[in-house]
């Protein structure tokens, strides 16, 4: 780097106010101690990123297991609801068949046993009509 503004001295990188801040853009290079600190900080960042990725992977795995459990529970619930609907439909169909059989028996009884007499003409004449 060739610059009239940048210096080789690290002291030029220190702020006048506040003094604890460090500006690496004010000088041409780091000292070995500063470079070692930067590398250590970068290693720490890499380690933190790996830990974060591992934690995210564990969270994703836990969420996948949770969703699998929820899906299985929903499928079981749907199967139970389907079985219940099928049972209700079978009960309704049985009830309808029973009613149909009872109606046939009632119609047979009424048609063959109860209403067997044919009315004669005198029956209709009592109401003032000659036919029906």
Order of alpha helices (4+ residues) and beta strands (2+ residues): alpha-alpha
